[in-house]
Amino acid sequence: MTASRSGDGDDPVLVLFRHDLRLADNRALDAAVQSGRAVIPVFILDEESKGVRPIGAARRWWLHHSLTALSRDMADRGASLLFRRGPTRAIVDSVVAETGAGRVLWNRRYDPAGAATDAALKDHLRGRGIDCESFEGQLLHEPTRLKTGSGGPYRVYSPFWRALVAEPAPRPPLEAPKSIRGHDGALASDSLASWALLPTKPDWTGGLRNEWTPGEAGATARLRMFLENAIDGYGENRDRPGLESTSRLSPHLAHGEITPFQIWQAVKDAADSAPGHDAEKFLKEVVWREFSYHLLFHNPDLAEKNYNSDFDGFAWRRSEDLLEAWRRGRTGYPIVDAGMRELWQTGWMHNRVRMVCASFLIKHLLQDWREGERWFWDTLVDADPASNAASWQWVAGSGADAAPYFRIFNPILQGEKFDGDGDYVRRYVPELSRLPNRFLHKPNEAPALVLEEAGVKLGREYPVPVIEHAHARDRAMSAYNAMKGSA
């Protein structure tokens, strides 16, 4: 194809889909539809471009079902979603050659590999004389634009929040197109089945299927349920894992089935109609995600390198046995074990419990925070390159605006405070379900008769603690002080 092609005439428009699996508030798709030209939507599964980190097993399950829903929604409006697998540039060149597409559109990505791939693609296409354009949609702000008074990136969340809300209000979200002019020609498409995104031997996704409805419709329903049932009292209830008290929108955001613009508008509308609920508390959580992407954009190796280089000298004590006990929810601390089992069964974990489990791995067991980040990357349906890395570093004390390392959660007190009635632990650690609340979060302190009546034999039905809390705390502080002394 020569450099004379500029997108004039009635050439079809190619729209790339990656982490934006929706029709509504999709600016790239909207621009294609508004052009009046035939639209060729293609989802590219790129695990080969430089620096790409393949998604984990839980997100692969979600992706299969989300793409199934998106393909169905596209067909209902007159277009066929193509599935292609391979390096982004090679796939785009191939589809352009097959169709004569004169314009290529996509929504921006902000993870390092995605941003670099798309920047190179834009240069490549423009060098060939092919019109291309990218759009915002994943974030409320552009990381290149929101800066401190000195012109640098924000390192602390609170001023970041203040700067963002001082900006003009986020734009209103776009409606989904009622119809899409599809491409007339026959185009080869991979089958989703050929990508083998779903586990088969064994199929461990039963809990995920019971918990989630991937896709744009599922995201919309989840937001509606939250606004109707949980936003009132969110500020207090969000820390109680036994309640349906959080939005659970994170996996839908991670796959772009809903945008922060849609969430912001819906929450603001709800607040206007029923003032006094916890809208701002919730929106601050949405903006924490924004802050995490801000950090990742300016620190591309956030998932691998300590943000605070002082932690490069920390004396981690790698133990595969302790890591495995943590992964499988067999630490002897019920709130930790409930969280890790919830993760394994449902692909998700309550945010308060995430902090407790992460603190336990890092500070009780002295395991490198990167081990936890990698496990969450593989097992979370909402595994997000920014939030996952930034949150693990926050807990470790090595990140931006981090919790100080000496803030060491006591898992017994955390369980008693936030799961006092034991609903959460009893759901995911059923072998302890007959223990009275007084001993539910510290079964190793229960008298022998209480354990016997509850049918619990420590070391058999349920493990003894892998480490004693006071000893773990002292050991962690010694390691931290030694690091500070050598920094």
C-alpha positions as CSV (number, residue, x, y, z in Angstrom):
1,M,0.0,0.0,0.0
2,T,1.4,3.4,-0.9
3,A,1.7,6.5,1.2
4,S,-1.0,8.2,-0.8
5,R,-3.8,6.6,1.2
6,S,-5.2,9.2,3.6
7,G,-8.6,7.8,4.6
8,D,-10.6,9.9,2.1
9,G,-13.6,8.5,0.3
10,D,-15.5,5.5,1.6
11,D,-12.6,3.3,2.8
12,P,-13.6,1.3,5.9
13,V,-12.4,2.3,9.3
14,L,-10.5,-0.2,11.5
15,V,-11.3,0.0,15.3
16,L,-8.9,-1.8,17.6
17,F,-10.1,-3.3,20.8
18,R,-7.9,-4.3,23.7
19,H,-8.9,-3.3,27.2
20,D,-12.0,-1.5,26.2
21,L,-14.6,-4.3,25.7
22,R,-17.7,-2.1,25.5
23,L,-19.9,-0.2,23.0
24,A,-21.0,2.6,25.3
25,D,-18.6,5.5,26.0
26,N,-16.2,4.1,23.5
27,R,-14.8,7.1,21.7
28,A,-12.9,5.2,19.1
29,L,-15.9,3.2,18.1
30,D,-18.1,6.3,18.2
31,A,-15.8,8.2,15.9
32,A,-15.9,5.3,13.4
33,V,-19.6,5.1,13.5
34,Q,-20.0,8.9,13.1
35,S,-17.8,8.8,10.0
36,G,-20.6,6.9,8.2
37,R,-18.1,4.4,6.8
38,A,-18.0,0.7,7.2
39,V,-16.5,-0.3,10.6
40,I,-14.2,-3.2,11.1
41,P,-13.8,-3.9,14.8
42,V,-11.0,-6.2,15.7
43,F,-9.9,-7.5,19.1
44,I,-6.1,-8.1,19.1
45,L,-4.7,-10.6,21.7
46,D,-1.1,-9.4,21.7
47,E,1.2,-11.4,23.9
48,E,4.2,-10.9,21.6
49,S,5.0,-7.2,21.3
50,K,8.0,-6.0,23.3
51,G,7.5,-5.8,27.0
52,V,4.0,-7.3,27.0
53,R,3.0,-9.1,30.2
54,P,0.5,-11.8,29.4
55,I,-2.6,-11.7,31.5
56,G,-3.1,-14.3,34.3
57,A,-5.3,-17.3,34.3
58,A,-8.3,-15.7,36.0
59,R,-8.3,-12.8,33.6
60,R,-8.1,-15.1,30.7
61,W,-11.3,-16.8,31.9
62,W,-12.9,-13.4,32.1
63,L,-11.6,-12.3,28.7
64,H,-13.2,-15.3,27.0
65,H,-16.6,-14.5,28.4
66,S,-16.3,-10.7,27.9
67,L,-15.4,-11.2,24.3
68,T,-18.3,-13.5,23.8
69,A,-20.6,-10.8,25.1
70,L,-19.0,-8.1,23.1
71,S,-19.2,-10.1,19.9
72,R,-22.9,-10.7,20.5
73,D,-23.6,-7.0,21.1
74,M,-21.7,-6.1,18.0
75,A,-23.7,-8.5,15.9
76,D,-26.9,-7.2,17.3
77,R,-25.9,-3.8,15.8
78,G,-24.8,-5.0,12.5
79,A,-21.0,-5.6,12.7
80,S,-18.8,-8.6,13.2
81,L,-16.0,-8.5,15.7
82,L,-12.8,-10.1,14.4
83,F,-10.5,-12.0,16.6
84,R,-6.8,-11.9,15.7
85,R,-3.8,-13.0,17.8
86,G,-0.3,-11.7,17.4
87,P,1.8,-8.6,17.4
88,T,-0.3,-5.5,17.1
89,R,1.5,-3.9,14.2
90,A,1.5,-7.1,12.2
91,I,-2.2,-7.7,12.8
92,V,-3.1,-4.1,11.8
93,D,-1.0,-4.3,8.7
94,S,-2.6,-7.5,7.7
95,V,-6.2,-6.3,8.2
96,V,-5.5,-3.0,6.4
97,A,-4.1,-5.0,3.4
98,E,-7.1,-7.3,3.4
99,T,-9.7,-4.6,3.5
100,G,-8.2,-1.4,2.2
101,A,-9.0,0.4,5.5
102,G,-8.0,4.0,5.3
103,R,-8.3,4.9,8.9
104,V,-7.3,3.1,12.2
105,L,-8.7,4.2,15.5
106,W,-8.2,3.0,19.1
107,N,-8.5,4.0,22.7
108,R,-5.3,4.8,24.6
109,R,-3.5,2.5,26.9
110,Y,-1.2,3.7,29.7
111,D,0.7,0.6,30.8
112,P,4.3,0.8,29.5
113,A,4.2,-1.9,26.9
114,G,0.8,-0.9,25.6
115,A,1.6,2.8,25.4
116,A,4.9,2.0,23.6
117,T,3.3,-0.4,21.2
118,D,0.6,2.1,20.3
119,A,3.0,5.0,19.9
120,A,5.1,3.0,17.5
121,L,2.0,1.9,15.6
122,K,0.9,5.5,15.2
123,D,4.3,6.4,13.7
124,H,4.2,3.4,11.4
125,L,0.8,4.1,10.1
126,R,1.4,7.8,9.5
127,G,4.6,6.9,7.8
128,R,2.5,4.9,5.4
129,G,0.1,7.8,4.9
130,I,-2.7,6.0,6.8
131,D,-4.9,8.2,9.0
132,C,-4.9,7.1,12.6
133,E,-6.1,8.6,15.9
134,S,-6.3,7.6,19.6
135,F,-8.8,8.6,22.2
136,E,-9.0,8.8,26.0
137,G,-11.5,6.6,27.9
138,Q,-9.6,4.5,30.3
139,L,-8.7,7.3,32.7
140,L,-10.4,10.6,33.8
141,H,-7.1,12.4,33.2
142,E,-4.1,12.2,31.0
143,P,-1.0,11.3,33.1
144,T,1.1,13.6,30.9
145,R,-1.1,16.6,31.9
146,L,-1.8,16.4,35.6
147,K,1.4,17.7,37.3
148,T,2.5,19.3,40.6
149,G,3.2,23.1,40.9
150,S,6.9,22.3,40.2
151,G,6.0,20.5,37.0
152,G,6.7,16.9,38.1
153,P,4.4,13.9,38.7
154,Y,2.5,13.6,41.9
155,R,4.0,11.3,44.5
156,V,1.3,11.7,47.2
157,Y,-2.4,10.8,46.8
158,S,-4.2,13.6,48.7
159,P,-2.8,16.5,46.6
160,F,-3.4,14.3,43.5
161,W,-7.1,14.0,44.5
162,R,-7.4,17.7,45.1
163,A,-5.8,18.6,41.8
164,L,-8.0,16.2,39.9
165,V,-11.3,17.5,41.4
166,A,-10.1,21.0,40.8
167,E,-10.1,20.3,37.1
168,P,-13.2,20.8,35.0
169,A,-15.8,18.1,35.6
170,P,-15.2,14.9,33.7
171,R,-17.0,14.8,30.3
172,P,-20.4,13.1,30.1
173,P,-20.2,9.5,28.9
174,L,-21.3,8.6,25.3
175,E,-24.3,6.5,24.5
176,A,-23.7,3.1,22.7
177,P,-24.4,3.3,19.0
178,K,-27.8,2.0,18.0
179,S,-26.4,0.5,14.8
180,I,-23.0,0.0,13.2
181,R,-22.4,-0.2,9.5
182,G,-20.5,-3.4,9.2
183,H,-17.9,-4.4,6.5
184,D,-19.4,-6.3,3.6
185,G,-16.4,-8.5,2.8
186,A,-15.6,-11.8,4.3
187,L,-12.7,-11.7,6.7
188,A,-11.0,-14.6,8.4
189,S,-11.3,-14.6,12.2
190,D,-9.8,-16.8,14.9
191,S,-12.2,-18.7,17.0
192,L,-12.2,-17.9,20.7
193,A,-12.0,-21.6,21.4
194,S,-8.7,-21.8,19.5
195,W,-7.2,-19.4,22.0
196,A,-7.8,-21.8,24.9
197,L,-8.5,-19.1,27.4
198,L,-10.6,-21.3,29.5
199,P,-9.1,-24.0,31.8
200,T,-10.2,-27.5,31.1
201,K,-8.1,-30.1,33.0
202,P,-9.1,-29.3,35.7
203,D,-11.8,-26.6,35.2
204,W,-11.3,-24.6,38.4
205,T,-13.7,-21.8,37.5
206,G,-16.9,-23.0,39.1
207,G,-16.7,-20.3,41.8
208,L,-16.0,-17.6,39.2
209,R,-19.0,-18.6,37.2
210,N,-21.2,-18.4,40.3
211,E,-19.8,-15.0,41.3
212,W,-19.5,-12.9,38.1
213,T,-21.2,-11.9,34.8
214,P,-18.4,-10.7,32.5
215,G,-19.4,-8.2,29.8
216,E,-20.8,-4.7,29.5
217,A,-24.3,-5.6,30.6
218,G,-22.8,-7.2,33.7
219,A,-20.9,-4.1,34.5
220,T,-23.9,-1.9,34.1
221,A,-26.0,-4.2,36.4
222,R,-23.2,-4.2,39.0
223,L,-23.0,-0.4,39.1
224,R,-26.8,-0.2,39.4
225,M,-26.9,-2.7,42.3
226,F,-24.2,-0.8,44.1
227,L,-25.9,2.6,43.8
228,E,-29.2,1.1,44.9
229,N,-28.0,-1.1,47.8
230,A,-24.6,-0.2,49.1
231,I,-23.4,3.4,48.5
232,D,-25.3,4.6,51.6
233,G,-23.0,3.7,54.4
234,Y,-20.2,2.8,52.1
235,G,-17.7,4.8,54.1
236,E,-18.2,2.6,57.1
237,N,-19.3,-0.7,55.6
238,R,-16.6,-1.0,52.9
239,D,-14.2,-2.4,55.6
240,R,-16.5,-5.2,56.5
241,P,-15.9,-8.2,54.2
242,G,-18.9,-10.1,55.5
243,L,-21.2,-7.6,53.9
244,E,-22.0,-6.9,50.2
245,S,-20.6,-3.4,50.8
246,T,-18.3,-2.6,47.9
247,S,-19.0,-2.0,44.2
248,R,-17.1,-5.0,42.8
249,L,-16.6,-3.0,39.7
250,S,-12.9,-3.5,39.5
251,P,-12.9,-6.5,37.1
252,H,-15.2,-4.6,34.8
253,L,-12.9,-1.6,34.9
254,A,-9.9,-3.7,34.3
255,H,-11.4,-5.1,31.1
256,G,-12.9,-1.7,30.0
257,E,-16.5,-2.9,30.1
258,I,-17.3,0.3,31.9
259,T,-15.4,3.6,32.1
260,P,-14.6,5.9,35.0
261,F,-16.6,8.5,33.2
262,Q,-19.7,6.4,33.4
263,I,-19.1,5.6,37.0
264,W,-18.4,9.2,37.9
265,Q,-21.6,10.5,36.2
266,A,-23.8,7.8,37.7
267,V,-22.4,8.4,41.2
268,K,-22.9,12.2,40.9
269,D,-26.4,11.7,39.6
270,A,-27.2,9.4,42.6
271,A,-25.7,12.0,45.0
272,D,-27.8,14.8,43.5
273,S,-31.0,12.8,43.9
274,A,-30.1,11.5,47.4
275,P,-27.6,13.9,49.1
276,G,-25.8,12.8,52.2
277,H,-24.6,9.4,51.1
278,D,-20.9,8.4,50.7
279,A,-20.4,9.4,47.1
280,E,-17.1,11.2,47.7
281,K,-15.7,8.2,49.7
282,F,-16.4,6.0,46.7
283,L,-15.1,8.4,44.1
284,K,-11.8,8.6,46.0
285,E,-11.4,4.9,45.4
286,V,-12.0,5.5,41.7
287,V,-9.3,8.2,41.8
288,W,-6.9,5.8,43.7
289,R,-7.0,3.8,40.5
290,E,-6.2,7.0,38.5
291,F,-3.3,7.7,40.9
292,S,-1.9,4.2,40.4
293,Y,-1.9,4.7,36.6
294,H,-0.2,8.0,37.2
295,L,2.5,6.2,39.1
296,L,2.9,3.5,36.6
297,F,3.1,5.9,33.6
298,H,6.0,7.7,35.2
299,N,7.6,4.6,36.7
300,P,7.2,1.8,34.1
301,D,8.9,-0.8,36.2
302,L,6.6,-0.4,39.1
303,A,5.8,-4.1,39.3
304,E,9.4,-5.1,39.5
305,K,11.4,-2.3,41.1
306,N,11.1,-0.7,44.5
307,Y,9.8,2.8,44.1
308,N,11.8,3.7,47.2
309,S,15.3,2.4,46.4
310,D,16.1,2.1,50.1
311,F,14.1,-1.2,50.0
312,D,16.6,-2.7,47.6
313,G,18.6,-3.7,50.6
314,F,15.8,-5.3,52.5
315,A,16.6,-8.8,53.8
316,W,13.8,-10.9,52.4
317,R,13.7,-14.6,53.6
318,R,12.3,-16.5,50.7
319,S,10.5,-19.7,51.8
320,E,8.5,-21.8,49.3
321,D,6.7,-23.5,52.2
322,L,5.5,-20.3,53.7
323,L,4.6,-18.9,50.3
324,E,2.5,-22.0,49.6
325,A,0.8,-21.8,53.0
326,W,-0.2,-18.3,52.3
327,R,-1.3,-19.0,48.7
328,R,-3.6,-21.9,49.8
329,G,-5.0,-20.2,52.9
330,R,-3.3,-22.4,55.4
331,T,-1.5,-19.9,57.6
332,G,-3.4,-20.5,60.9
333,Y,-4.7,-16.9,60.9
334,P,-8.4,-17.2,59.9
335,I,-8.9,-13.7,58.3
336,V,-5.8,-14.3,56.2
337,D,-6.9,-17.8,55.2
338,A,-10.4,-16.6,54.4
339,G,-9.1,-14.0,52.1
340,M,-6.7,-16.3,50.2
341,R,-9.5,-18.9,49.8
342,E,-11.9,-16.2,48.6
343,L,-9.3,-15.3,46.0
344,W,-8.8,-18.9,44.9
345,Q,-12.5,-19.6,44.7
346,T,-13.9,-16.4,43.3
347,G,-11.0,-14.6,41.6
348,W,-11.5,-11.6,43.9
349,M,-10.8,-10.5,47.4
350,H,-12.3,-7.8,49.6
351,N,-10.0,-4.7,49.7
352,R,-9.6,-4.6,53.5
353,V,-8.6,-8.2,53.5
354,R,-6.2,-7.7,50.6
355,M,-4.3,-5.3,52.8
356,V,-4.3,-7.7,55.7
357,C,-3.1,-10.6,53.5
358,A,-0.4,-8.5,51.8
359,S,0.8,-7.2,55.1
360,F,1.0,-10.7,56.5
361,L,3.0,-12.0,53.5
362,I,5.5,-9.1,53.6
363,K,5.8,-8.4,57.3
364,H,4.9,-11.6,59.1
365,L,6.6,-13.9,56.7
366,L,9.2,-11.6,55.3
367,Q,8.5,-12.6,51.7
368,D,9.3,-10.2,48.9
369,W,6.2,-8.2,47.9
370,R,6.9,-9.1,44.2
371,E,5.9,-12.7,45.1
372,G,2.5,-11.5,46.2
373,E,2.1,-9.2,43.2
374,R,2.8,-12.1,40.9
375,W,0.3,-14.4,42.7
376,F,-2.4,-11.7,42.5
377,W,-1.7,-11.1,38.9
378,D,-2.4,-14.7,38.1
379,T,-5.4,-15.2,40.3
380,L,-7.4,-11.9,40.4
381,V,-10.1,-11.3,37.8
382,D,-9.4,-7.6,38.3
383,A,-5.6,-7.9,38.0
384,D,-4.6,-4.4,36.8
385,P,-1.0,-3.5,36.0
386,A,-1.2,-0.2,37.8
387,S,-3.4,-0.9,40.9
388,N,-1.8,-4.3,41.6
389,A,1.7,-3.0,41.6
390,A,1.0,0.3,43.3
391,S,-1.0,-1.4,46.1
392,W,1.5,-4.0,46.8
393,Q,4.3,-1.4,47.1
394,W,2.0,0.7,49.3
395,V,1.6,-2.1,51.8
396,A,5.3,-2.9,51.6
397,G,6.2,0.6,52.5
398,S,8.4,0.8,49.4
399,G,5.9,2.7,47.2
400,A,4.7,6.3,46.7
401,D,2.7,7.7,49.6
402,A,3.1,4.3,51.2
403,A,1.9,3.0,54.5
404,P,5.0,3.0,56.7
405,Y,6.7,-0.4,57.0
406,F,6.2,-0.4,60.8
407,R,2.4,-0.3,60.2
408,I,2.1,-4.1,60.8
409,F,-1.5,-5.4,60.8
410,N,-2.3,-7.7,63.6
411,P,-4.5,-10.3,61.7
412,I,-6.3,-11.3,64.9
413,L,-7.4,-7.8,65.8
414,Q,-8.2,-7.1,62.1
415,G,-10.5,-10.1,62.0
416,E,-12.2,-9.2,65.3
417,K,-12.7,-5.6,64.3
418,F,-14.0,-6.0,60.8
419,D,-15.5,-9.5,60.9
420,G,-16.7,-9.5,64.5
421,D,-19.7,-11.7,63.7
422,G,-17.5,-14.1,61.8
423,D,-19.7,-14.3,58.7
424,Y,-16.7,-13.9,56.3
425,V,-14.4,-16.4,58.0
426,R,-17.2,-19.0,58.4
427,R,-18.0,-18.7,54.7
428,Y,-14.5,-19.4,53.5
429,V,-13.0,-21.4,56.4
430,P,-15.9,-23.7,57.1
431,E,-13.9,-26.0,59.3
432,L,-14.0,-23.3,62.0
433,S,-17.7,-22.5,61.6
434,R,-18.7,-24.0,64.9
435,L,-16.2,-22.0,67.0
436,P,-17.7,-19.3,69.1
437,N,-17.0,-15.7,68.0
438,R,-14.6,-15.2,70.9
439,F,-12.1,-17.7,69.5
440,L,-13.0,-17.7,65.8
441,H,-10.1,-15.4,64.9
442,K,-7.6,-17.0,67.3
443,P,-8.5,-20.8,67.4
444,N,-5.0,-21.6,68.8
445,E,-6.1,-19.8,72.0
446,A,-9.3,-21.7,72.4
447,P,-9.5,-24.2,75.3
448,A,-9.3,-27.9,74.3
449,L,-12.9,-28.4,75.3
450,V,-14.1,-25.6,73.0
451,L,-12.1,-27.0,70.1
452,E,-13.4,-30.5,70.7
453,E,-17.0,-29.2,70.8
454,A,-16.4,-27.3,67.5
455,G,-14.9,-30.4,65.9
456,V,-11.5,-28.7,65.4
457,K,-8.2,-30.4,65.8
458,L,-5.4,-27.9,65.3
459,G,-2.8,-29.3,63.0
460,R,-5.3,-31.5,61.2
461,E,-8.6,-29.8,60.3
462,Y,-7.0,-26.4,60.6
463,P,-3.3,-25.5,60.9
464,V,-1.6,-24.0,63.8
465,P,-0.2,-20.5,63.1
466,V,2.9,-20.6,60.9
467,I,4.4,-17.9,63.0
468,E,3.5,-16.2,66.3
469,H,2.4,-12.6,65.8
470,A,4.6,-10.8,68.4
471,H,7.7,-12.7,67.2
472,A,6.8,-11.8,63.6
473,R,6.4,-8.2,64.4
474,D,9.7,-8.0,66.2
475,R,11.5,-9.8,63.4
476,A,10.0,-7.5,60.8
477,M,11.0,-4.4,62.7
478,S,14.5,-5.7,63.1
479,A,14.8,-6.3,59.4
480,Y,13.4,-2.8,58.7
481,N,15.8,-1.1,61.1
482,A,18.8,-3.1,59.6
483,M,17.7,-1.8,56.1
484,K,17.5,1.8,57.4
485,G,20.9,1.4,59.0
486,S,22.5,0.3,55.8
487,A,20.7,2.7,53.5
